[in-house]
Amino acid sequence: MQIQVKCSCGAEKCPEWAIIELQGVVEVQPSFQHSLQNLQIGLLCRPSSQENYTFTVGYHELTGSKVALKKPMVVLKKIKYMDVATSSSSCVELDVVGVIRHKILFKTRPTALISG
């Protein structure tokens, strides 16, 4: 089977994405188990123009840094459609949604945010 990959945004104009790498496990409460799509788990901030990031989840704050990936990755969207010539077979096309060149690495333990 042949799968076509296309980029409709142009080679240099693909949106930049990033990976967030956390140490440990992010557990979801049972009440949110079936609605994970668009679930906001925290707040990601980059104070000023530094390469340091903060990620606040509940009463915990993590500090991380931006790290370049050894090899870039692409984010793909799978598109299925029926072949017009032979109506029995379906064709698959992959569309490039974005390019990932960096990851934000949080490798330290979270600090507790205590209100006064």
Disulfide bonds with the S-S distance in Angstrom:
none
